[in-house]
């Protein structure tokens, strides 16, 4: 049996002193702690006998995911060099980008521009089926299209995919329950965590879903 494993990595902590909902806004970069988180996860991947055989690294085009992927590539390419293997380059893909959100630029909490001012709270009517932007179904479908393509492109291989909380969890939830709708407060997708999903290349069935949080102790 041949199987492909997609290792989804959530980006590290973002520098966001104004507590904005940054969504797809540009120029939101990893904080110092976020860089350490990305490095910790990169080290974990490079030391994993399975993941360090990855043949490709993909990322959402946003700054925070690219920076996380760069840290992973640094560690992974160092390991590859020790084996005499050529370095990998980063590939970006729009299908694994953060969810669209009409609240982008709003502040979480109180004060001018806060999310709960000007009636915005009325849009948060149902945490299971967001009314404030892209639906979970849309998110899961575009991630699913990406995954189906890569499972066919890399039979029997491991790849690393750096994305965001909502795309990773919406896709996983659809695989596990048959529907992508979920309570966003119950996600299990910590910063810089890894969700690994293995697919049978012949049947396309999910063989396993595992989760690990290599950066949980990073401060």
N, CA, C and O of each residue as an XYZ file, in Angstrom:
876
protein
N       0.842     -1.203      0.000
C       0.000      0.000      0.000
C       0.875      1.249      0.000
O       1.868      1.322      0.723
N       0.499      2.224     -0.813
C       1.203      3.496     -0.876
C       0.359      4.574     -0.207
O      -0.852      4.641     -0.416
N       1.003      5.419      0.602
C       0.263      6.451      1.338
C       1.029      7.769      1.327
O       2.258      7.798      1.388
N       0.272      8.849      1.249
C       0.843     10.203      1.308
C       0.395     10.875      2.598
O      -0.773     10.795      2.979
N       1.330     11.536      3.264
C       1.008     12.249      4.492
C       1.161     13.752      4.290
O       2.216     14.236      3.879
N       0.083     14.484      4.590
C       0.104     15.947      4.563
C       0.251     16.416      6.005
O      -0.639     16.185      6.824
N       1.351     17.062      6.319
C       1.611     17.564      7.669
C       1.264     19.053      7.718
O       2.045     19.897      7.278
N       0.075     19.363      8.262
C      -0.364     20.750      8.362
C       0.242     21.402      9.603
O       0.091     20.896     10.715
N       0.922     22.520      9.407
C       1.510     23.278     10.514
C       0.801     24.629     10.617
O       0.680     25.355      9.630
N       0.339     24.952     11.814
C      -0.206     26.295     12.025
C       0.966     27.248     12.280
O       1.961     26.854     12.887
N       0.854     28.478     11.827
C       1.927     29.462     12.018
C       2.146     29.765     13.505
O       1.300     29.451     14.342
N       3.293     30.381     13.822
C       3.605     30.764     15.197
C       2.891     32.056     15.604
O       2.150     32.649     14.820
N       3.130     32.471     16.835
C       2.467     33.656     17.394
C       2.837     34.912     16.620
O       3.988     35.099     16.228
N       1.842     35.772     16.406
C       2.010     36.995     15.614
C       2.214     38.207     16.527
O       1.633     38.282     17.610
N       3.041     39.150     16.081
C       3.213     40.412     16.800
C       1.999     41.283     16.506
O       1.804     41.719     15.371
N       1.183     41.536     17.526
C      -0.092     42.232     17.320
C      -0.431     43.050     18.574
O      -1.398     42.740     19.270
N       0.355     44.087     18.865
C       0.170     44.841     20.110
C      -1.172     45.555     20.206
O      -1.624     45.855     21.311
N      -1.821     45.834     19.077
C      -3.119     46.532     19.104
C      -4.302     45.563     19.141
O      -5.457     45.987     19.116
N      -4.010     44.263     19.200
C      -5.056     43.229     19.307
C      -6.091     43.343     18.186
O      -7.297     43.331     18.433
N      -5.598     43.454     16.955
C      -6.472     43.548     15.794
C      -6.782     42.166     15.238
O      -5.992     41.233     15.382
N      -7.929     42.049     14.608
C      -8.232     40.855     13.832
C      -7.584     41.038     12.464
O      -8.142     41.697     11.586
N      -6.406     40.454     12.290
C      -5.597     40.765     11.108
C      -5.998     39.946      9.888
O      -5.778     40.388      8.760
N      -6.580     38.765     10.082
C      -7.114     37.978      8.979
C      -6.135     37.916      7.795
O      -5.056     37.339      7.928
N      -6.491     38.495      6.647
C      -5.595     38.462      5.481
C      -4.832     39.780      5.286
O      -4.236     39.991      4.230
N      -4.843     40.655      6.275
C      -4.136     41.926      6.137
C      -2.628     41.686      6.024
O      -2.103     40.768      6.655
N      -1.923     42.500      5.226
C      -0.472     42.339      5.090
C       0.278     42.898      6.300
O      -0.286     43.613      7.129
N       1.552     42.554      6.376
C       2.481     43.117      7.369
C       2.168     42.719      8.804
O       2.422     43.486      9.733
N       1.622     41.533      8.989
C       1.508     40.962     10.325
C       2.501     39.807     10.405
O       2.311     38.747      9.808
N       3.570     40.053     11.168
C       4.708     39.139     11.195
C       4.763     38.365     12.509
O       4.063     38.694     13.467
N       5.599     37.340     12.540
C       5.801     36.604     13.776
C       6.428     37.498     14.835
O       7.272     38.339     14.525
N       6.020     37.316     16.074
C       6.666     37.978     17.198
C       7.957     37.224     17.516
O       8.244     36.196     16.902
N       8.734     37.732     18.473
C       9.956     37.024     18.873
C       9.608     35.628     19.381
O      10.301     34.659     19.072
N       8.531     35.529     20.161
C       8.093     34.216     20.632
C       7.622     33.356     19.462
O       7.883     32.154     19.428
N       6.931     33.969     18.505
C       6.466     33.228     17.340
C       7.609     32.633     16.538
O       7.497     31.521     16.023
N       8.718     33.375     16.429
C       9.890     32.844     15.725
C      10.485     31.659     16.477
O      10.916     30.678     15.871
N      10.504     31.763     17.807
C      11.014     30.643     18.603
C      10.103     29.422     18.469
O      10.575     28.286     18.442
N       8.806     29.666     18.387
C       7.861     28.570     18.194
C       8.102     27.888     16.843
O       8.127     26.660     16.751
N       8.276     28.691     15.814
C       8.519     28.140     14.479
C       9.821     27.340     14.453
O       9.903     26.288     13.820
N      10.825     27.848     15.142
C      12.108     27.140     15.199
C      11.980     25.818     15.950
O      12.580     24.816     15.562
N      11.184     25.822     17.042
C      10.977     24.588     17.801
C      10.273     23.537     16.950
O      10.632     22.360     16.984
N       9.272     23.967     16.190
C       8.560     23.036     15.323
C       9.440     22.585     14.171
O       9.388     21.427     13.758
N      10.251     23.506     13.651
C      11.198     23.128     12.604
C      12.181     22.074     13.095
O      12.498     21.130     12.371
N      12.659     22.232     14.318
C      13.589     21.259     14.911
C      12.905     19.902     15.061
O      13.496     18.859     14.783
N      11.649     19.933     15.507
C      10.903     18.687     15.675
C      10.749     17.957     14.335
O      10.930     16.743     14.252
N      10.411     18.718     13.290
C      10.240     18.122     11.963
C      11.556     17.560     11.445
O      11.593     16.458     10.898
N      12.633     18.316     11.619
C      13.933     17.876     11.117
C      14.428     16.621     11.823
O      15.189     15.843     11.247
N      14.001     16.421     13.069
C      14.438     15.249     13.842
C      13.479     14.071     13.713
O      13.779     12.978     14.195
N      12.325     14.277     13.068
C      11.354     13.196     12.903
C      11.764     12.288     11.741
O      11.961     12.776     10.628
N      11.897     10.994     11.973
C      12.289     10.084     10.885
C      11.285     10.056      9.738
O      11.637      9.704      8.612
N      10.040     10.425     10.017
C       9.033     10.458      8.963
C       9.007     11.828      8.276
O       9.167     11.926      7.059
N       8.805     12.877      9.071
C       8.630     14.207      8.476
C       9.889     14.757      7.834
O       9.802     15.570      6.913
N      11.058     14.334      8.296
C      12.277     14.889      7.681
C      12.573     14.292      6.315
O      13.575     14.622      5.679
N      11.675     13.398      5.870
C      11.782     12.901      4.492
C      10.882     13.694      3.543
O      10.742     13.337      2.373
N      10.279     14.759      4.044
C       9.364     15.570      3.225
C      10.033     16.012      1.934
O      11.210     16.374      1.919
N       9.267     15.976      0.853
C       9.811     16.321     -0.463
C       9.336     17.686     -0.938
O       9.753     18.147     -2.000
N       8.460     18.347     -0.161
C       7.976     19.673     -0.546
C       7.458     20.397      0.691
O       6.940     19.780      1.622
N       7.609     21.731      0.678
C       7.081     22.584      1.747
C       6.224     23.662      1.103
O       6.703     24.445      0.283
N       4.945     23.694      1.487
C       3.996     24.686      0.982
C       3.607     25.641      2.102
O       3.706     25.319      3.286
N       3.160     26.830      1.693
C       2.724     27.824      2.664
C       1.633     28.695      2.073
O       1.591     28.936      0.866
N       0.756     29.160      2.940
C      -0.129     30.275      2.596
C       0.768     31.460      2.225
O       1.888     31.544      2.728
N       0.320     32.370      1.369
C       1.161     33.505      0.963
C       1.302     34.611      2.014
O       2.039     35.569      1.783
N       0.625     34.510      3.149
C       0.686     35.572      4.153
C       2.017     35.561      4.902
O       2.691     34.534      4.982
N       2.385     36.727      5.450
C       3.696     36.891      6.071
C       3.965     35.875      7.175
O       5.032     35.262      7.213
N       2.992     35.696      8.079
C       3.229     34.854      9.256
C       3.432     33.383      8.897
O       4.186     32.677      9.566
N       2.761     32.922      7.844
C       2.949     31.535      7.440
C       4.259     31.361      6.681
O       4.947     30.355      6.849
N       4.598     32.322      5.862
C       5.876     32.244      5.130
C       7.052     32.256      6.096
O       8.020     31.520      5.910
N       6.970     33.089      7.125
C       8.055     33.158      8.102
C       8.168     31.868      8.911
O       9.270     31.423      9.234
N       7.030     31.277      9.233
C       7.043     29.985      9.919
C       7.643     28.917      9.014
O       8.455     28.105      9.456
N       7.243     28.922      7.755
C       7.766     27.948      6.794
C       9.264     28.132      6.582
O       9.986     27.152      6.406
N       9.735     29.367      6.596
C      11.176     29.625      6.425
C      11.978     28.989      7.555
O      13.041     28.415      7.323
N      11.459     29.096      8.788
C      12.149     28.484      9.928
C      12.179     26.965      9.791
O      13.182     26.322     10.103
N      11.072     26.401      9.321
C      11.012     24.954      9.114
C      11.977     24.533      8.013
O      12.680     23.531      8.146
N      12.007     25.294      6.935
C      12.918     24.978      5.832
C      14.378     25.051      6.260
O      15.188     24.225      5.840
N      14.720     26.029      7.090
C      16.097     26.144      7.568
C      16.525     24.867      8.280
O      17.600     24.330      8.014
N      15.669     24.381      9.195
C      15.985     23.162      9.939
C      15.965     21.937      9.031
O      16.840     21.076      9.120
N      14.969     21.861      8.162
C      14.821     20.698      7.284
C      15.951     20.630      6.265
O      16.465     19.547      5.984
N      16.340     21.769      5.711
C      17.413     21.774      4.718
C      18.776     21.499      5.344
O      19.669     20.968      4.684
N      18.934     21.856      6.599
C      20.170     21.506      7.313
C      20.274     19.979      7.439
O      21.342     19.397      7.254
N      19.147     19.356      7.756
C      19.112     17.892      7.849
C      19.350     17.260      6.479
O      20.076     16.272      6.366
N      18.740     17.828      5.444
C      18.916     17.296      4.099
C      20.376     17.421      3.652
O      20.912     16.517      3.011
N      21.011     18.537      3.989
C      22.414     18.730      3.612
C      23.309     17.678      4.256
O      24.278     17.224      3.648
N      22.983     17.291      5.488
C      23.784     16.278      6.184
C      23.687     14.921      5.494
O      24.550     14.063      5.679
N      22.637     14.728      4.702
C      22.445     13.484      3.963
C      22.873     13.617      2.504
O      22.743     12.676      1.721
N      23.383     14.789      2.150
C      23.795     15.019      0.777
C      22.645     15.271     -0.170
O      22.787     15.088     -1.379
N      21.489     15.695      0.365
C      20.299     15.944     -0.459
C      20.171     17.425     -0.795
O      20.610     18.281     -0.027
N      19.576     17.720     -1.931
C      19.406     19.102     -2.373
C      18.386     19.819     -1.481
O      17.457     19.188     -0.977
N      18.550     21.120     -1.285
C      17.603     21.872     -0.442
C      16.237     22.011     -1.099
O      16.109     21.979     -2.323
N      15.231     22.165     -0.265
C      13.878     22.415     -0.745
C      13.609     23.914     -0.772
O      14.178     24.665      0.021
N      12.749     24.347     -1.676
C      12.317     25.740     -1.750
C      10.860     25.837     -1.287
O      10.105     24.866     -1.345
N      10.492     27.026     -0.831
C       9.124     27.257     -0.395
C       8.215     27.480     -1.603
O       8.565     28.197     -2.541
N       7.044     26.850     -1.556
C       6.018     27.028     -2.585
C       4.780     27.594     -1.906
O       4.340     27.049     -0.894
N       4.202     28.676     -2.435
C       2.999     29.242     -1.839
C       1.767     28.840     -2.643
O       1.844     28.594     -3.847
N       0.627     28.777     -1.950
C      -0.622     28.385     -2.598
C      -1.781     29.115     -1.930
O      -1.934     29.056     -0.710
N      -2.586     29.794     -2.715
C      -3.708     30.587     -2.203
C      -4.798     29.719     -1.561
O      -5.566     30.216     -0.738
N      -4.878     28.464     -1.914
C      -5.956     27.618     -1.408
C      -5.829     27.310      0.082
O      -6.792     26.863      0.706
N      -4.661     27.542      0.650
C      -4.470     27.260      2.078
C      -4.346     28.554      2.890
O      -3.826     28.549      4.005
N      -4.831     29.659      2.317
C      -4.777     30.956      2.985
C      -5.821     31.029      4.105
O      -6.734     30.206      4.170
N      -5.672     32.022      4.982
C      -6.621     32.275      6.064
C      -8.025     32.512      5.506
O      -8.187     32.897      4.348
N      -9.031     32.278      6.343
C     -10.416     32.501      5.940
C     -10.692     33.981      5.689
O     -10.112     34.846      6.346
N     -11.571     34.266      4.746
C     -12.028     35.633      4.546
C     -12.883     36.069      5.725
O     -13.683     35.282      6.231
N     -12.725     37.325      6.175
C     -13.412     37.776      7.390
C     -13.749     39.255      7.267
O     -12.864     40.083      7.048
N     -15.020     39.585      7.407
C     -15.461     40.973      7.298
C     -15.059     41.809      8.508
O     -15.203     43.031      8.484
N     -14.558     41.172      9.562
C     -14.136     41.895     10.767
C     -12.671     42.309     10.724
O     -12.168     42.856     11.705
N     -11.966     42.063      9.611
C     -10.538     42.372      9.570
C     -10.300     43.847      9.901
O     -11.024     44.732      9.445
N      -9.280     44.077     10.695
C      -8.930     45.427     11.105
C      -9.637     45.879     12.367
O      -9.278     46.911     12.934
N     -10.649     45.123     12.829
C     -11.336     45.465     14.064
C     -10.474     45.050     15.262
O      -9.664     44.126     15.183
N     -10.676     45.759     16.357
C      -9.922     45.451     17.564
C     -10.706     44.495     18.447
O     -11.913     44.652     18.630
N     -10.009     43.499     18.996
C     -10.625     42.592     19.950
C     -10.668     43.293     21.302
O      -9.628     43.729     21.795
N     -11.843     43.414     21.913
C     -11.941     44.059     23.219
C     -12.688     45.372     23.141
O     -13.740     45.451     22.506
N     -12.147     46.427     23.795
C     -12.837     47.698     23.919
C     -12.064     48.826     23.217
O     -10.942     48.634     22.748
N     -12.688     49.983     23.162
C     -12.024     51.146     22.584
C     -12.451     51.417     21.161
O     -13.279     50.699     20.600
N     -11.881     52.457     20.580
C     -12.208     52.866     19.216
C     -11.905     51.732     18.239
O     -10.822     51.149     18.267
N     -12.868     51.429     17.381
C     -12.671     50.377     16.394
C     -12.855     48.977     16.934
O     -12.552     48.013     16.230
N     -13.343     48.824     18.162
C     -13.507     47.499     18.755
C     -14.561     46.698     18.006
O     -15.500     47.249     17.431
N     -14.380     45.381     18.029
C     -15.262     44.477     17.307
C     -16.718     44.641     17.707
O     -17.599     44.566     16.851
N     -16.991     44.861     18.978
C     -18.361     44.832     19.472
C     -19.085     46.169     19.344
O     -20.235     46.287     19.769
N     -18.428     47.183     18.761
C     -19.074     48.470     18.580
C     -19.822     48.515     17.243
O     -19.571     47.701     16.354
N     -20.725     49.456     17.114
C     -21.443     49.721     15.858
C     -22.256     48.522     15.359
O     -22.458     48.352     14.157
N     -22.708     47.712     16.283
C     -23.605     46.617     15.913
C     -22.933     45.418     15.285
O     -23.624     44.515     14.813
N     -21.590     45.371     15.259
C     -20.916     44.233     14.635
C     -21.234     42.917     15.333
O     -21.236     41.861     14.700
N     -21.501     42.977     16.631
C     -21.780     41.759     17.383
C     -22.969     40.986     16.825
O     -23.073     39.774     17.016
N     -23.876     41.698     16.125
C     -25.063     41.031     15.601
C     -24.720     39.987     14.533
O     -25.499     39.068     14.279
N     -23.552     40.140     13.917
C     -23.149     39.182     12.894
C     -22.708     37.859     13.500
O     -22.708     36.830     12.824
N     -22.328     37.884     14.786
C     -21.876     36.662     15.441
C     -23.099     35.939     15.999
O     -23.304     35.874     17.211
N     -23.885     35.412     15.110
C     -25.146     34.786     15.506
C     -24.995     33.291     15.749
O     -25.770     32.702     16.502
N     -24.012     32.682     15.121
C     -23.898     31.235     15.209
C     -22.434     30.848     15.006
O     -21.917     30.964     13.895
N     -21.761     30.390     16.063
C     -20.357     30.018     15.967
C     -20.150     28.788     15.080
O     -19.037     28.553     14.609
N     -21.199     28.003     14.848
C     -21.082     26.811     14.032
C     -21.109     27.118     12.536
O     -20.579     26.359     11.725
N     -21.726     28.229     12.189
C     -21.868     28.579     10.773
C     -21.650     30.079     10.649
O     -22.612     30.846     10.686
N     -20.381     30.515     10.500
C     -20.064     31.942     10.585
C     -20.812     32.803      9.575
O     -20.912     32.473      8.393
N     -21.327     33.903     10.074
C     -22.044     34.845      9.218
C     -21.196     36.076      8.927
O     -21.670     37.022      8.299
N     -19.950     36.070      9.375
C     -19.100     37.255      9.247
C     -18.069     37.131      8.128
O     -17.184     37.978      8.007
N     -18.172     36.098      7.320
C     -17.202     35.967      6.236
C     -17.319     34.626      5.542
O     -18.417     34.081      5.421
N     -16.207     34.093      5.089
C     -16.169     32.837      4.357
C     -16.710     31.694      5.211
O     -16.377     31.599      6.393
N     -17.523     30.842      4.642
C     -18.106     29.738      5.397
C     -17.077     28.625      5.609
O     -16.108     28.506      4.860
N     -17.307     27.821      6.636
C     -16.432     26.685      6.902
C     -16.449     25.709      5.731
O     -15.434     25.083      5.427
N     -17.603     25.579      5.072
C     -17.703     24.671      3.929
C     -16.801     25.129      2.783
O     -16.121     24.314      2.160
N     -16.797     26.434      2.509
C     -15.932     26.978      1.466
C     -14.464     26.759      1.807
O     -13.663     26.382      0.952
N     -14.127     27.000      3.067
C     -12.738     26.819      3.512
C     -12.308     25.372      3.328
O     -11.256     25.100      2.749
N     -13.129     24.436      3.827
C     -12.784     23.015      3.753
C     -12.688     22.535      2.311
O     -11.849     21.693      1.993
N     -13.536     23.063      1.441
C     -13.526     22.632      0.041
C     -12.254     23.055     -0.676
O     -11.675     22.276     -1.433
N     -11.819     24.290     -0.439
C     -10.591     24.714     -1.149
C      -9.355     23.986     -0.603
O      -8.450     23.646     -1.365
N      -9.317     23.746      0.718
C      -8.214     22.968      1.274
C      -8.279     21.538      0.747
O      -7.246     20.942      0.441
N      -9.488     20.987      0.639
C      -9.651     19.642      0.101
C      -9.172     19.516     -1.336
O      -8.592     18.498     -1.712
N      -9.411     20.532     -2.129
C      -8.928     20.525     -3.514
C      -7.408     20.512     -3.554
O      -6.801     19.788     -4.344
N      -6.799     21.323     -2.693
C      -5.338     21.354     -2.603
C      -4.807     19.978     -2.211
O      -3.877     19.462     -2.832
N      -5.405     19.390     -1.174
C      -4.939     18.099     -0.663
C      -5.087     17.002     -1.719
O      -4.160     16.220     -1.928
N      -6.232     16.938     -2.379
C      -6.443     15.909     -3.403
C      -5.381     15.995     -4.499
O      -4.886     14.977     -4.982
N      -5.046     17.209     -4.875
C      -4.021     17.409     -5.905
C      -2.663     16.915     -5.426
O      -1.945     16.248     -6.171
N      -2.307     17.240     -4.186
C      -0.984     16.879     -3.666
C      -0.863     15.391     -3.363
O       0.218     14.820     -3.506
N      -1.954     14.757     -2.947
C      -1.915     13.309     -2.725
C      -1.586     12.589     -4.034
O      -0.834     11.614     -4.036
N      -2.145     13.065     -5.138
C      -1.840     12.479     -6.442
C      -0.440     12.852     -6.925
O       0.235     12.063     -7.587
N      -0.018     14.070     -6.580
C       1.287     14.557     -7.059
C       2.458     13.906     -6.326
O       3.534     13.730     -6.898
N       2.245     13.548     -5.056
C       3.341     13.014     -4.238
C       2.979     11.653     -3.644
O       2.914     11.526     -2.421
N       2.743     10.632     -4.472
C       2.379      9.316     -3.933
C       3.482      8.743     -3.043
O       4.654      8.713     -3.419
N       3.078      8.289     -1.852
C       4.031      7.658     -0.949
C       4.972      8.610     -0.241
O       5.928      8.168      0.396
N       4.721      9.927     -0.339
C       5.643     10.920      0.207
C       5.026     11.686      1.381
O       3.831     11.590      1.657
N       5.880     12.440      2.052
C       5.475     13.371      3.101
C       5.648     14.794      2.563
O       6.638     15.092      1.894
N       4.678     15.674      2.858
C       4.876     17.088      2.549
C       4.469     17.911      3.759
O       3.667     17.472      4.583
N       5.028     19.107      3.856
C       4.742     20.050      4.930
C       3.905     21.183      4.356
O       4.228     21.723      3.298
N       2.820     21.548      5.058
C       1.923     22.604      4.589
C       1.673     23.575      5.748
O       1.043     23.206      6.738
N       2.160     24.804      5.629
C       2.004     25.792      6.700
C       0.786     26.660      6.396
O       0.742     27.356      5.381
N      -0.192     26.609      7.283
C      -1.452     27.292      7.046
C      -1.936     27.974      8.334
O      -1.129     28.430      9.144
N      -3.237     28.038      8.508
C      -3.864     28.788      9.597
C      -4.858     27.913     10.349
O      -5.241     26.844      9.875
N      -5.268     28.374     11.515
C      -6.141     27.582     12.373
C      -7.439     27.162     11.673
O      -7.780     25.979     11.665
N      -8.155     28.111     11.094
C      -9.458     27.805     10.516
C      -9.374     26.828      9.339
O     -10.143     25.867      9.314
N      -8.485     27.022      8.368
C      -8.395     26.047      7.276
C      -8.023     24.644      7.749
O      -8.586     23.654      7.282
N      -7.070     24.567      8.680
C      -6.632     23.251      9.154
C      -7.770     22.533      9.865
O      -8.058     21.372      9.578
N      -8.423     23.241     10.810
C      -9.445     22.580     11.601
C     -10.717     22.310     10.796
O     -11.337     21.262     10.973
N     -11.118     23.226      9.919
C     -12.322     23.017      9.116
C     -12.172     21.774      8.243
O     -13.108     20.985      8.113
N     -10.992     21.602      7.646
C     -10.751     20.434      6.806
C     -10.718     19.162      7.644
O     -11.323     18.155      7.277
N     -10.011     19.209      8.767
C      -9.953     18.038      9.634
C     -11.352     17.650     10.136
O     -11.709     16.472     10.150
N     -12.131     18.647     10.545
C     -13.459     18.371     11.079
C     -14.348     17.727     10.022
O     -15.150     16.846     10.335
N     -14.211     18.160      8.782
C     -14.991     17.554      7.701
C     -14.607     16.095      7.507
O     -15.475     15.247      7.298
N     -13.319     15.797      7.576
C     -12.864     14.420      7.420
C     -13.381     13.543      8.554
O     -13.764     12.395      8.329
N     -13.391     14.074      9.760
C     -13.739     13.272     10.933
C     -15.246     13.142     11.159
O     -15.709     12.141     11.706
N     -16.004     14.145     10.742
C     -17.437     14.149     11.054
C     -18.339     14.149      9.827
O     -19.533     13.875      9.939
N     -17.787     14.452      8.666
C     -18.587     14.532      7.456
C     -19.073     15.930      7.147
O     -19.647     16.171      6.085
N     -18.845     16.857      8.071
C     -19.231     18.257      7.813
C     -18.182     19.176      8.435
O     -17.603     18.840      9.468
N     -17.929     20.336      7.816
C     -16.889     21.244      8.306
C     -17.359     22.194      9.398
O     -16.527     22.798     10.075
N     -18.667     22.344      9.592
C     -19.186     23.290     10.582
C     -18.781     22.845     11.985
O     -18.829     21.657     12.306
N     -18.385     23.800     12.811
C     -17.897     23.467     14.144
C     -17.953     24.684     15.050
O     -18.167     25.804     14.586
N     -17.764     24.466     16.317
C     -17.648     25.551     17.292
C     -16.197     26.008     17.320
O     -15.316     25.246     17.718
N     -15.942     27.234     16.904
C     -14.569     27.718     16.798
C     -13.840     27.739     18.136
O     -12.610     27.771     18.168
N     -14.581     27.721     19.238
C     -13.959     27.748     20.566
C     -13.434     26.377     20.984
O     -12.750     26.258     22.001
N     -13.751     25.341     20.204
C     -13.362     23.979     20.569
C     -12.291     23.405     19.645
O     -12.060     22.196     19.643
N     -11.644     24.250     18.869
C     -10.602     23.756     17.965
C      -9.379     23.275     18.746
O      -9.060     23.792     19.817
N      -8.704     22.269     18.181
C      -7.459     21.766     18.750
C      -6.364     21.975     17.709
O      -5.943     21.047     17.018
N      -5.922     23.223     17.624
C      -4.921     23.595     16.613
C      -4.035     24.687     17.207
O      -4.147     25.846     16.809
N      -3.170     24.348     18.136
C      -2.333     25.325     18.825
C      -1.346     25.974     17.858
O      -1.059     25.437     16.788
N      -0.842     27.119     18.247
C       0.172     27.809     17.445
C       1.378     26.901     17.226
O       1.893     26.294     18.166
N       1.819     26.817     15.977
C       2.977     26.017     15.560
C       2.785     24.517     15.775
O       3.757     23.762     15.790
N       1.526     24.081     15.943
C       1.256     22.656     16.089
C       1.242     21.973     14.723
O       1.208     22.631     13.683
N       1.269     20.635     14.748
C       1.292     19.848     13.515
C       0.132     18.859     13.522
O      -0.004     18.050     14.439
N      -0.700     18.934     12.489
C      -1.785     17.975     12.275
C      -1.428     17.156     11.044
O      -1.416     17.680      9.930
N      -1.138     15.880     11.238
C      -0.693     15.021     10.130
C      -1.825     14.107      9.684
O      -2.401     13.370     10.484
N      -2.134     14.169      8.391
C      -3.227     13.364      7.828
C      -2.650     12.479      6.721
O      -2.058     12.967      5.759
N      -2.837     11.167      6.883
C      -2.292     10.203      5.927
C      -3.406      9.610      5.074
O      -4.434      9.176      5.593
N      -3.191      9.595      3.759
C      -4.191      9.128      2.799
C      -3.664      7.920      2.025
O      -2.498      7.881      1.632
N      -4.532      6.945      1.816
C      -4.229      5.829      0.934
C      -4.254      6.346     -0.502
O      -5.252      6.922     -0.935
N      -3.170      6.147     -1.237
C      -3.097      6.698     -2.589
C      -4.058      6.028     -3.575
O      -4.454      6.644     -4.565
N      -4.426      4.801     -3.321
C      -5.331      4.097     -4.231
C      -6.791      4.445     -3.967
O      -7.537      4.749     -4.899
N      -7.199      4.402     -2.706
C      -8.611      4.609     -2.358
C      -8.930      6.047     -1.969
O     -10.095      6.444     -1.958
N      -7.881      6.842     -1.644
C      -8.008      8.228     -1.153
C      -8.631      8.282      0.249
O      -8.982      9.362      0.723
N      -8.770      7.146      0.907
C      -9.325      7.124      2.252
C      -8.296      7.623      3.268
O      -7.089      7.484      3.069
N      -8.795      8.202      4.355
C      -7.920      8.657      5.434
C      -7.504      7.449      6.265
O      -8.350      6.700      6.755
N      -6.201      7.267      6.418
C      -5.680      6.152      7.203
C      -5.440      6.553      8.657
O      -5.618      5.744      9.567
N      -5.040      7.794      8.868
C      -4.801      8.246     10.238
C      -4.762      9.769     10.289
O      -4.441     10.433      9.304
N      -5.098     10.309     11.467
C      -4.950     11.731     11.760
C      -4.269     11.837     13.120
O      -4.794     11.342     14.117
N      -3.109     12.477     13.166
C      -2.385     12.636     14.416
C      -2.097     14.114     14.657
O      -2.097     14.925     13.732
N      -1.853     14.438     15.915
C      -1.659     15.837     16.303
C      -0.540     15.915     17.330
O      -0.465     15.098     18.247
N       0.330     16.908     17.166
C       1.406     17.130     18.124
C       1.656     18.621     18.259
O       1.463     19.375     17.305
N       2.085     19.053     19.444
C       2.289     20.474     19.736
C       3.730     20.700     20.204
O       3.971     20.844     21.403
N       4.696     20.731     19.265
C       6.107     20.831     19.645
C       6.499     22.127     20.337
O       7.507     22.170     21.042
N       5.706     23.197     20.143
C       6.071     24.526     20.679
C       5.296     24.875     21.939
O       5.296     26.035     22.352
N       4.637     23.905     22.559
C       3.754     24.221     23.687
C       4.489     24.842     24.883
O       3.887     25.583     25.660
N       5.783     24.543     25.033
C       6.525     25.060     26.178
C       7.373     26.284     25.842
O       8.116     26.769     26.695
N       7.273     26.786     24.619
C       8.072     27.931     24.191
C       7.488     29.219     24.794
O       6.290     29.480     24.686
N       8.340     29.998     25.417
C       7.914     31.273     26.010
C       8.709     32.427     25.415
O       8.495     33.581     25.788
